[in-house]
Amino acid sequence: MEQKDPVPEELADTLERFGVGFAWFFKLQSGEYDLQVVLEPKLQTPSRTDVNKYIVRFIGALGEKERADLETSI
């Protein structure tokens, strides 16, 4: 399938520099949808510090019951 509009070079360069992927998502004449990956994202392993910050923020946003359910499931 041919993509409808090319990705501007400046956008493609920026996406690649940051390791971000890009895909076109559009509706076909048949009524179905198609996803065309233009640029695959780079695998980026987060630092342990970032993961810990995310977990603390996530748990802090939970209600009391959800936090208790999480603690019993670990």
Secondary structure, 3 states (H helix, E strand, C coil): CCCCCCCCHHHHHHHHHHCCCEEEEEECCCCCEEEEEEECCCCCCCCHHHHHHHHHHHHHHCCHHHHHHHHHHC
